[in-house]
Every structure is written in C-alpha cells, then in structure tokens.
C-alpha cells in the first residue's frame, strides 16, 4: 500500500490571514505540520494557492505544489495537487495545515484503516471526556459523529448526536460516549477523484460539513478511534496559546 500525505494550505483566512506562515516559535506553522507528518510518512506535499507559502515550504526543504484559488475545500485542493504531482499512489491522506500538534500515531491509525481492501474513505474520532460539560458537547464548532458496529460513520452533526431521550441533559456526558470528529481524511485515489465531482447535497448544505455529501451519495467512511487530542489553530490568540503549550515542554 503506497500512501501520500497532502497538506492543503490557503493564504487567505478571515480570522487569521497568512496563517500557514505565522511564526510558531521560530518556524512557520506549515513547517511544524510538515515535520510532524514526515514522522509517519515519507511522501509529503503542501498544496497551496499562494507562492509565498510554496517558497516557504521549499526554503525548509519541503515539497509543495501550486493549486487553484477557487477550491471549495481541502479535499478539492488535494485532488488537484495529487494529479499535478503525477506519481501513482493507492491512498491520499489529507492532513489539515493548521494542526501542528498532530501525532504520528494518529496518521498511522488512519493508514491502518486501509488494511481492509473495501475501505473507500477513512477519518478519525476521539471520545469526549467522560462527564464533559453540556456546553462542550453542544459546541457547533466541534462536529459529532455516530458510528456503526462496523466502525463506519453513520452521520456527522454540529448538534449533539445521539439524543438521549430518557436522560437529563446535564447527565449526558456521564451516560453515553460521544465522539468528536478529528478532521483528517484518507481516500483511495479513485474515490478522491469521484467525490470531488459530486455536487453539495441537502445534508451538507444544512450542516456545512462536506463529508455528509459523501455519505448522502452512498460512500462509506471508515473510522479509527484516537485517544490523542489535536489542537487546531484558527486565530492569532490560538497561536499564542499554542506557543505557550509548546514552551511548557521545554
């Protein structure tokens, strides 16, 4: 099984313009992400829409490819980058460009999902902490996932799922294991090509979650369960906290 990791990285961001190049304790954030991914997989590329990011990646010895500024999602950007790279791989891993603390074990877990020849797409989830506060579970910025017995995603939602009908809401975190979605993906290369041709469906438009487009069209999403928490960076304040977190281990 031959894997390639592609890290989509846009320059424009409403809340944090130029985020991939933000200084993260002496290195641009995109370098931090790249180096973490390289600990698990040898073939890694950054897919970007801005020459400044491309030049930054090449300056630290990484590989990058230019892609369109018009892509709706990281999935679309990964697909274009994969075809531009021009080598043959079995699976493309889509690693978020704002996850500098991603664990190599999480990438290994994602790769392991494809040991089953029938897996088309894979992603990761993490159980919410036992006794999580209701406000934490209700946060719409943290998509929740329900799983089948085959460890496939049945549905993703910004709402709490499932609804515990006969349990008082303040006890939900104690009575059920809820799963939060960790937004990294793996796709077989032929499936990646197929899903980027799909139009947004009713479910995706309702929840603003692109993975619902795939489920709505009958694709299966295998799920691995990680115990590691990831720390995404969406704002300059998040970056300040992330640097403090890094420095706490020095």
KEKE-483515 format. One line per 8 residues: their letters; for each residue x negated, y, z of N, C-alpha, C, O, CB. Coordinates in steps of 0.05 Angstrom, whole numbers. Each point is the difference from the previous one (the first is absolute). Glycine has a CB too. Layout:
KEKE-483515
a) X Y Z X Y Z X Y Z X Y Z X Y Z | ...
//
This chain:
KEKE-483515
xxxxxxxx) -17 -24 0 17 24 0 -18 25 0 -17 3 18 54 -28 7 | -33 42 -45 -16 24 -3 16 25 7 21 5 -12 -49 -28 -23 | 18 38 55 14 23 10 -15 26 -7 -24 1 -2 43 -28 40 | -3 48 -42 -11 27 -2 17 18 18 24 -2 1 -40 -6 -49 | 2 26 62 14 20 17 -1 27 -14 -21 8 -9 9 -34 51 | 35 39 -43 2 26 -12 12 19 21 20 -6 12 -15 -13 -59 | -18 42 51 8 19 20 11 25 -14 -16 16 -10 -19 -33 43 | 61 20 -35 11 24 -13 -6 25 17 3 -1 25 34 -26 -46
xxxxxxxx) -46 49 9 -7 24 15 7 25 -17 -13 6 -19 -24 -31 43 | 58 38 -15 8 25 -13 -13 24 14 -5 -1 24 49 -19 -38 | -49 41 -1 -11 24 13 23 17 12 -3 10 22 -36 -10 -54 | 61 2 17 22 17 9 15 -14 23 5 -24 -1 -1 44 -45 | 2 -5 67 16 -10 22 13 24 13 -13 20 7 -18 -60 0 | 58 38 -3 14 23 11 -10 7 28 -4 23 7 44 -36 -34 | -44 -8 44 -8 5 27 -30 1 4 -9 11 21 50 -34 -8 | -56 13 -32 -29 -1 4 -15 0 -27 -10 -21 -9 16 -4 53
xxxxxxxx) -6 48 -58 -14 1 -26 -29 -8 2 -14 7 19 45 29 -33 | -40 -52 -6 -28 -9 0 -6 -20 21 -24 -4 7 12 47 -25 | 32 -57 28 -4 -19 22 -22 -20 -4 -16 -5 18 64 11 -9 | -50 -19 -33 -21 -20 -3 -29 10 5 -18 -15 7 48 -8 -39 | -33 50 27 -27 11 3 -5 14 27 -21 11 5 21 -4 -54 | 20 -8 66 -3 12 27 -23 -12 15 -3 -25 0 53 34 1 | -65 8 12 -24 -10 15 9 -16 24 15 10 17 -41 30 -33 | 17 -64 17 6 -17 23 -26 -9 14 -11 -21 -5 53 5 -19
xxxxxxxx) -50 34 42 -25 -5 15 -24 -5 -19 -14 -20 4 42 2 34 | -31 35 -58 -24 -1 -17 4 -14 -26 -17 0 -17 -8 0 57 | 48 -13 -44 6 -13 -26 28 8 -9 18 4 17 -49 -43 -5 | 36 40 -38 27 4 -9 17 -24 7 -10 -22 0 -6 52 -38 | 42 -25 44 17 -22 9 0 -23 -20 1 -23 8 27 56 16 | -28 -27 -50 2 -21 -20 -24 -18 2 2 -24 -6 24 54 -24 | -49 -20 38 -24 -17 4 5 -19 24 -8 -23 -1 -22 59 -18 | 42 -26 40 6 -17 24 18 -23 -9 -5 -23 8 0 63 23
xxxxxxxx) 25 -34 -47 19 -21 -9 -15 -20 -17 2 -24 4 37 56 -2 | -55 -22 -21 -14 -17 -19 -19 -19 15 -1 -24 -7 4 61 -28 | -17 -26 54 -20 -17 14 14 -22 16 -10 -22 3 -21 61 0 | 55 -33 9 14 -21 14 10 -22 -19 -2 -23 7 16 58 27 | -4 -27 -57 10 -20 -19 -23 -17 -10 4 -24 -4 33 55 -9 | -60 -19 8 -23 -15 -10 -9 -22 20 -14 -19 -8 0 59 -18 | 21 -38 51 -7 -21 19 15 -26 -5 -7 -21 10 -3 57 24 | 32 -34 -50 16 -24 -5 -1 -9 -29 4 -24 -6 25 38 43
xxxxxxxx) -34 4 -55 3 -6 -29 -22 15 -15 -5 23 5 55 -31 0 | -62 -6 -25 -22 12 -14 8 20 -22 -14 19 -4 -12 -61 14 | 48 37 -23 8 17 -23 20 20 10 24 -6 5 -31 -31 -37 | -2 62 36 17 22 10 -3 24 -18 -22 8 -8 16 -25 56 | 29 29 -54 1 25 -16 19 20 13 19 -8 12 -29 -18 -54 | 3 51 39 19 22 7 14 8 -26 -14 5 -20 -14 11 60 | 54 -13 -39 16 9 -23 10 28 7 16 4 18 -2 -51 -32 | -24 67 -1 6 28 8 10 16 -24 -2 -8 -23 -32 5 58
xxxxxxxx) 46 26 -29 9 19 -21 -16 25 0 7 20 -13 39 -39 17 | -68 20 10 -16 24 3 -30 -6 -2 -10 -18 13 46 38 16 | -49 -4 -46 -29 -5 -5 -16 4 26 -22 -12 2 28 26 -50 | 3 3 66 -15 5 25 -2 -25 17 -20 -6 12 35 54 -13 | 7 -64 1 0 -25 15 -18 -20 -14 -15 -14 13 61 23 4 | -43 -11 -44 -17 -18 -15 -30 5 5 -15 -18 4 51 15 -39 | -44 29 34 -28 7 4 -9 -6 28 -23 -9 5 28 44 -40 | 13 -31 55 -7 -6 28 -5 -30 3 -19 -8 14 46 48 2
xxxxxxxx) -10 -57 -27 -3 -29 2 -26 -9 -13 -15 -16 11 65 11 -11 | -55 15 -24 -24 -8 -14 -25 10 15 -21 -12 -2 46 13 -42 | -23 22 58 -23 10 14 -9 -17 23 -24 0 8 39 45 -20 | 4 -61 24 -9 -19 21 -3 -28 -10 -2 -19 16 25 48 17 | -23 -32 -60 -6 -26 -11 24 -17 -5 -2 -24 -7 -41 26 29 | 67 9 -19 25 -15 -5 9 1 -29 -12 15 -16 25 -5 63 | 7 -25 -53 11 -1 -27 27 14 0 16 -4 18 -41 -39 -29 | 30 59 -10 26 14 -2 9 1 -29 -17 -2 -19 6 29 60
xxxxxxxx) 37 -23 -45 11 2 -27 21 22 1 16 2 18 -25 -51 -28 | 9 65 -12 20 22 -2 27 -12 -10 1 -17 -18 -38 51 9 | 58 -24 21 27 -8 -8 18 25 -3 -8 22 7 3 -67 17 | 29 41 -34 18 22 -5 9 14 25 1 -11 22 15 -14 -62 | -10 51 37 11 16 22 30 -5 3 12 10 20 -47 25 -27 | 47 -50 -11 29 -2 0 12 -25 13 24 -4 0 -26 29 -42 | -15 -41 55 10 -25 12 18 6 23 -4 18 16 -37 -41 -31 | 63 7 17 19 2 22 -10 -13 25 9 7 22 28 -5 -56
xxxxxxxx) -55 -21 32 -8 -16 23 -28 -10 -3 -12 0 -22 60 -13 30 | -59 3 15 -26 -12 -1 0 -26 -16 -20 -7 -12 11 27 56 | 32 -34 -45 2 -24 -16 -4 6 -29 -15 -14 -14 47 -5 47 | -19 40 -43 -4 8 -28 -29 8 -6 -11 -7 -21 59 23 20 | -60 -2 20 -28 8 -3 -19 -24 -1 -19 -1 -16 30 45 39 | -5 -63 -6 -16 -25 0 2 -15 -26 -20 -10 -11 27 6 60 | 17 4 -61 3 -15 -25 -16 13 -22 -13 -13 -16 59 0 31 | -45 40 -17 -15 14 -21 -30 -5 4 -15 -6 -18 51 41 14
xxxxxxxx) -45 -32 29 -28 -4 6 -9 -28 -7 -22 -4 -11 25 38 48 | 13 -54 -30 -8 -28 -6 -5 -4 -30 -19 -12 -8 46 -3 48 | -9 26 -56 -3 -3 -29 -24 15 -11 -13 -8 -19 63 1 15 | -56 30 17 -23 16 -9 -26 -14 7 -20 2 -14 47 40 18 | -27 -55 19 -25 -14 9 -8 -22 -20 -23 -4 -5 35 14 53 | 8 -23 -59 -4 -18 -22 -11 -28 7 -7 -15 -19 0 55 -6 | 5 -47 50 -9 -27 8 24 -16 8 21 11 7 -66 6 8 | 42 -43 -15 23 -18 6 -2 -8 30 -20 -11 9 22 -6 -57
xxxxxxxx) 20 21 62 3 -9 27 27 -14 4 18 4 -16 -48 35 32 | 32 -54 5 25 -14 5 19 17 16 25 0 -4 -49 -43 3 | 13 58 20 16 16 19 -12 28 4 -24 3 3 39 -46 20 | 3 63 -24 -8 27 7 10 6 28 23 -4 6 -21 19 -55 | -20 -5 66 7 10 26 2 30 0 -19 14 -9 -4 -54 31 | 45 51 -12 4 28 1 -4 9 29 17 -5 17 16 4 -57 | -55 15 44 -7 9 27 3 30 2 -11 15 -16 -22 -53 21 | 49 47 15 5 29 3 -25 16 4 -18 -9 15 63 -3 4
xxxxxxxx) -47 35 -33 -24 17 2 -1 16 26 -20 14 4 20 -12 -53 | 20 -4 66 -1 15 25 1 -19 24 10 7 21 13 31 -43 | -35 -61 18 -2 -20 22 -30 -7 6 -9 -22 -5 54 3 -9 | -59 39 25 -29 -5 4 -6 -21 22 -23 -8 3 15 54 -17 | 28 -54 30 -5 -19 21 11 -28 -7 4 -17 18 -3 55 15 | 5 -43 -58 10 -26 -8 -21 -21 7 -24 3 -4 52 17 -33 | -18 -42 48 -18 -22 9 -5 -19 -23 18 -7 -15 -1 11 62 | -42 -13 -51 -5 -20 -20 17 -25 4 7 -13 -20 -54 30 16
xxxxxxxx) 54 -24 29 17 -23 5 27 3 -12 13 -19 -8 -38 11 50 | 35 33 -44 26 5 -12 -1 -5 -30 18 -11 -12 -8 45 48 | -32 -26 -48 -3 -5 -29 -3 -30 -5 11 -10 -19 -33 55 13 | 7 -59 23 -2 -29 -2 27 -14 2 6 -19 -14 -53 22 33 | 63 7 0 27 -11 4 17 4 -25 15 -18 -8 -19 27 57 | 2 15 -61 15 5 -25 -9 -19 -22 17 -11 -15 -11 59 29 | -32 -51 -16 -10 -18 -21 9 -29 5 7 -14 -19 -47 43 14 | 41 -37 30 8 -28 7 29 -6 -9 6 -23 -4 -38 24 42
xxxxxxxx) 49 19 -40 27 -4 -9 1 -13 -27 19 -14 -7 -4 53 34 | -35 -34 -44 0 -10 -27 -12 -28 -3 -4 -10 -22 0 57 7 | 0 -61 38 -8 -28 -1 23 -17 -11 -4 -22 -10 -28 29 49 | 56 4 -36 24 -13 -12 3 11 -28 3 24 -5 20 -28 50 | -23 -14 -65 1 7 -28 26 14 -8 1 14 -20 -31 -52 11 | 50 36 26 26 12 -8 4 28 11 20 13 -6 -1 -59 6 | -39 56 16 3 27 10 -5 20 -22 -20 -1 -15 4 -15 60 | 35 35 -47 -2 21 -21 -11 26 11 -18 12 -12 57 -33 -11
xxxxxxxx) -29 29 46 -8 25 14 -4 -7 29 14 -17 11 12 47 -45 | -44 -16 47 -4 -4 29 -4 27 14 -9 19 -12 -10 -65 4 | 26 47 34 -5 23 16 -3 -9 29 1 -24 6 25 54 -38 | -30 -11 50 -4 -6 28 21 14 18 10 21 -7 -59 -28 -2 | 54 -5 32 16 13 20 -14 -4 27 -18 -16 3 61 8 -29 | -35 25 45 -10 -3 28 24 2 19 17 17 -3 -61 4 -10 | 45 -39 32 22 2 20 -2 26 16 -22 8 8 23 -58 -5 | 21 63 1 1 22 19 -8 -10 27 6 -23 7 29 47 -34
xxxxxxxx) -46 -7 43 -7 -8 28 25 -8 15 21 13 -3 -61 18 2 | 38 -52 17 23 -8 16 8 24 18 -17 14 10 2 -63 -10 | 41 52 3 11 23 15 -5 27 -13 -3 20 14 -3 -47 28 | 3 27 -68 -3 26 -14 24 18 5 22 -9 2 -50 -13 -38 | 22 48 39 22 19 5 18 1 -25 -9 -5 -22 -21 32 53 | 56 -22 -25 19 2 -22 -8 21 -21 3 -5 -24 33 -10 56 | -47 37 -23 -8 21 -18 -22 -9 -19 -1 8 -23 13 26 58 | -30 -52 -25 -21 -11 -17 12 -18 -22 -8 2 -23 -24 0 62
xxxxxxxx) 51 -19 -31 13 -17 -19 16 16 -21 2 -8 -23 -1 -28 58 | 11 58 -26 17 15 -18 -15 19 -19 12 11 -18 22 -14 54 | -60 6 -32 -15 19 -16 2 -8 -30 -10 -21 -8 -22 29 46 | 44 9 -55 4 -7 -28 -26 0 -16 -1 -10 -22 46 29 25 | -66 -7 8 -26 -1 -14 -14 -26 2 -20 -5 -13 16 53 23 | 15 -66 7 -11 -27 4 20 -20 -10 18 -8 15 -46 23 25 | 25 -24 -65 19 -20 -11 -1 -27 16 -21 -9 8 16 30 -53 | 29 -32 49 3 -26 13 5 -21 -21 10 6 -22 7 16 64
xxxxxxxx) -23 -47 -35 3 -23 -18 13 -23 14 -5 -5 23 -36 20 -49 | 59 -29 12 11 -25 10 -11 -22 -18 -2 3 -24 44 18 43 | -49 -44 -6 -13 -22 -14 17 -25 -2 17 -5 18 -61 24 -2 | 40 -34 -36 12 -27 -3 -17 -21 14 -22 6 8 44 8 -51 | -12 -38 46 -15 -22 11 -24 -7 -18 -19 -13 10 61 -4 13 | -41 25 -48 -22 -5 -18 -21 22 1 -18 0 -16 49 -25 -14 | -28 43 50 -18 22 3 0 18 -25 -21 9 -10 -7 -36 41 | 52 32 -41 4 19 -22 17 23 10 17 -4 18 -21 -33 -53
xxxxxxxx) 0 60 24 15 24 8 29 -3 -11 3 -3 -24 -45 32 25 | 61 -26 16 28 0 -8 9 29 -7 13 5 -20 -3 -46 48 | -19 60 -11 7 28 -4 -19 18 15 -10 -8 21 59 -5 -28 | -53 37 -3 -15 21 13 19 23 5 17 6 -17 -61 -20 -6 | 41 27 45 18 23 6 -13 20 18 -18 -7 17 57 -23 -23 | -31 55 3 -8 21 19 17 -1 25 -7 13 20 -8 15 -58 | 37 -42 37 17 -4 24 -11 -25 15 -16 -15 -10 56 36 -13 | -30 -24 48 -7 -24 15 15 -24 -11 25 1 -3 -33 27 45
xxxxxxxx) -6 -49 -50 12 -24 -9 -13 -24 13 -25 0 3 37 21 -47 | 3 -41 54 29 -2 -1 13 17 23 -14 8 19 10 -54 -40 | 30 51 18 15 13 21 8 -21 21 11 -21 -7 7 56 -26 | -25 -30 58 6 -20 21 28 7 12 2 17 18 -52 -23 -8 | 70 -7 -20 27 8 6 8 -1 29 13 18 11 -2 -35 -55 | -20 -4 58 9 -4 28 -21 7 20 0 -10 23 29 -26 -39 | -48 53 9 -21 9 18 0 30 2 2 14 -21 -30 -55 9 | 25 52 36 -1 29 3 -25 10 -14 -22 -12 2 47 9 42
xxxxxxxx) -22 25 -58 -22 10 -17 -26 4 15 -22 -5 -11 56 26 -17 | -33 -12 52 -25 5 15 -15 -25 7 -23 1 9 44 40 9 | -8 -64 -23 -13 -26 6 -9 -15 -26 -10 -22 2 38 19 40 | -23 16 -65 -6 -14 -25 -29 -9 -2 -6 -23 -8 41 50 -13 | -54 -10 29 -28 -7 -2 -8 -23 18 -20 -13 -5 11 60 -5 | 25 -53 31 -5 -22 17 12 -26 -10 -11 -22 6 9 54 32 | 24 -30 -53 15 -24 -7 -6 -11 -27 9 -22 -7 26 40 35 | -50 -4 -44 -5 -9 -28 -27 9 -9 -10 22 8 59 -21 -18
xxxxxxxx) -62 -17 -7 -25 9 -13 6 14 -26 10 -12 -19 -35 -27 40 | 20 65 -21 3 16 -24 -27 3 -14 -20 0 13 59 25 7 | -38 -24 -47 -25 2 -15 -2 26 -15 19 9 -13 -19 -58 8 | -23 62 8 -5 24 -16 -17 -7 -25 -16 -19 1 18 48 41 | 3 -15 -63 -14 -6 -25 -27 14 0 -3 23 7 46 -28 -31 | -64 -11 16 -27 11 -4 -3 2 -30 0 -20 -15 -19 -1 58 | 17 46 -53 3 4 -29 -24 -6 -18 -9 17 -15 39 17 29 | -40 -58 -12 -20 -9 -20 13 -24 -15 16 -15 11 -56 30 17
xxxxxxxx) 33 -18 -53 13 -20 -17 -20 -16 -16 -23 9 -5 63 20 2 | -32 -53 -5 -15 -16 -20 20 -8 -21 23 -6 6 -56 -10 28 | 25 17 -59 17 -8 -22 -15 -18 -20 -23 6 -6 50 36 11 | -16 -64 -13 -12 -14 -23 1 20 -24 19 16 -3 -4 -63 20 | -35 46 -33 -4 21 -20 23 1 -21 8 21 -9 -57 -26 15 | 61 -18 -12 22 0 -19 25 12 13 16 13 -13 -35 -53 -10 | 22 35 49 23 11 15 -3 30 3 20 14 -2 -14 -58 27 | -30 53 -20 -5 29 2 9 14 -26 13 21 2 -51 -29 30
xxxxxxxx) 32 -3 -54 8 11 -26 31 1 -2 11 20 -9 -54 -36 -12 | 55 -5 30 30 -2 -2 14 20 18 18 14 -9 -23 -62 -2 | -4 50 36 15 17 19 -3 30 -6 16 16 8 -22 -52 26 | -16 43 -48 -4 29 -7 18 8 -24 1 23 -7 -48 -26 25 | 60 -17 -30 18 6 -22 29 3 10 18 7 -16 -48 -31 -16 | 35 18 57 27 1 11 9 29 6 -17 16 8 10 -62 11 | 32 51 -22 11 26 7 8 -1 30 8 -21 10 9 29 -58 | -18 15 61 9 1 28 29 -9 3 17 8 -16 -49 30 25
xxxxxxxx) 37 -54 11 27 -10 4 15 15 22 -10 19 11 -5 -64 -26 | 39 36 21 17 13 20 -13 -2 27 0 20 15 40 -32 -41 | -52 -10 34 -11 -4 26 -25 18 4 -3 13 20 20 -60 -19 | -34 48 -21 -24 17 1 8 30 3 -12 14 16 -14 -48 -43 | 46 42 11 8 28 1 13 7 27 -3 22 10 10 -24 -59 | 6 -18 62 12 5 26 -20 3 22 2 18 17 38 -43 -33 | -61 8 16 -19 -1 22 -27 13 -7 -16 6 18 38 -48 -4 | -26 48 -40 -26 11 -9 -22 -19 8 -21 8 11 38 38 -7
xxxxxxxx) -14 -72 -11 -19 -21 4 -3 -16 -26 19 -14 -7 -9 12 58 | -33 4 -64 -2 -12 -27 2 -30 1 8 -12 -20 -35 50 6 | 20 -51 36 0 -29 1 29 -11 -2 4 -23 -7 -45 24 35 | 61 15 -22 27 -8 -3 8 -4 -30 17 -16 -6 -6 40 49 | -25 -10 -60 4 -3 -29 -7 -29 -8 14 -12 -16 -23 61 8 | -12 -59 20 -9 -27 -8 19 -21 11 8 -18 -15 -55 34 15 | 56 -13 25 19 -19 12 26 1 -16 12 -21 -6 -33 27 51 | 30 18 -52 26 3 -14 -1 -13 -27 21 -9 -11 -14 52 35
xxxxxxxx) -31 -46 -35 -3 -13 -26 -9 -30 2 -7 -12 -20 -5 57 1 | 13 -55 43 -4 -29 4 -28 -9 6 -5 -24 1 42 19 -30 | -56 23 33 -27 -8 6 -2 -7 29 13 12 17 -31 18 -54 | 0 -49 44 -4 -9 27 -25 14 11 -21 2 -14 43 -47 4 | -21 54 35 -22 13 13 -9 -17 24 14 -1 20 2 47 -36 | -38 -59 14 -12 -16 22 -10 19 21 -11 22 -6 -1 -60 -25 | 15 30 57 -8 18 22 -20 -14 18 4 -23 9 40 46 -12 | -66 -9 9 -19 -9 21 4 17 24 6 24 -2 -39 -40 -32
xxxxxxxx) 30 4 58 3 15 25 -27 6 12 -16 -17 6 60 -5 2 | -49 48 -5 -25 9 13 5 10 28 22 10 6 -40 2 -52 | -2 -14 63 2 11 27 -15 26 2 1 14 21 3 -60 -3 | -18 54 -40 -15 25 1 18 24 -8 16 -2 -19 -58 -24 7 | 39 47 27 14 25 -6 -17 16 -20 -24 2 3 47 -2 42 | -10 11 -66 -14 17 -18 6 29 7 21 6 11 -20 -41 -48 | -19 53 30 4 28 6 -1 16 -26 -22 5 -10 2 -10 56 | 43 12 -57 1 16 -24 -5 29 6 6 10 22 26 -43 -42
xxxxxxxx) -42 48 0 -5 29 4 16 16 -20 -5 -2 -24 -42 -8 41 | 66 25 -8 18 15 -17 -4 30 2 9 15 -18 23 -52 22 | -44 47 18 -2 28 5 -28 7 11 -14 -18 9 64 21 -1 | -58 22 -9 -26 8 13 -1 -7 29 -21 -7 11 17 44 -44 | 27 -36 47 1 -7 28 -6 -30 4 -13 -8 19 46 45 -11 | -22 -54 -26 -6 -28 0 -30 -5 -2 -11 -18 13 56 8 -33 | -58 25 2 -29 -3 -4 -15 7 25 -19 -14 8 25 25 -56 | 2 11 62 -13 7 25 1 -22 20 -19 -7 14 30 55 -23
xxxxxxxx) 13 -60 11 4 -23 19 -16 -24 -8 -10 -15 17 56 32 -7 | -48 -22 -36 -14 -23 -10 -30 3 6 -13 -20 8 47 14 -45 | -45 30 34 -28 4 7 -5 -3 30 -21 -12 7 17 44 -46 | 22 -23 55 -3 -5 29 1 -30 6 -15 -9 17 37 54 -8 | -5 -59 -23 2 -29 3 -27 -13 -7 -10 -18 14 60 19 -23 | -61 7 -14 -26 -12 -8 -22 6 20 -16 -17 7 29 23 -55 | -14 19 57 -21 8 19 2 -14 27 -19 -2 15 18 45 -38 | 25 -52 29 4 -14 26 -15 -26 1 -4 -12 22 48 34 -17
xx) -52 -33 -28 -14 -26 -1 -31 4 -3 -14 -19 -1 55 -1 -20 | -50 45 21 -29 5 -3 -14 -2 27 -24 4 2 33 25 -42
//
